[in-house]
Amino acid sequence: MYKLTQTKAILRLSDGATIPAEPANTDYVAFLDWKAAGNMPEPADVPDPNIAVLAEIDRIETENKAGRGVREFILEILEENAGALGVDPLENILYRKAKAVDDQIRALREKLK
C-alpha cells in the first residue's frame, strides 16, 4: 500500500519509506506498476489551515513587536470608555469585533498546543 504526500514523493506504508517521483527509482517504478494494476494509493493528509494562519499571526506579531500589544490596548481603551459611559463594552461593535479576533487567536493557539 502507498499513500500520496503533499509533495511529489510517495509514502510506502509497509516500511514508511518516502519514494521520490523519479523514473529511474526502482521503488517508484514498482509504485507505478502497482497503480497500473488498478490499485489506488491513500490520499495525502490535508494540512490544518489553522497552523498556517497562526504561523502568519506569530510572524506578524514578531516583526511588529506591538502586534499583540495593540490588540490588548484597543480592548483596554474600549473597555475604559464603556466604563466611563456606564455601558457594557459589548454594546460597542468595534469592541465586539476586536474581542472576537482576540478570542479566535487565543482559541486557535489552545487548539494547536
Secondary structure as UniProt FT lines:
FT   STRAND          2..4
FT   STRAND          10..12
FT   TURN            13..16
FT   STRAND          17..19
FT   TURN            23..24
FT   HELIX           26..36
FT   TURN            37..38
FT   HELIX           49..63
FT   TURN            65..66
FT   HELIX           67..85
FT   HELIX           89..91
FT   HELIX           93..111
//
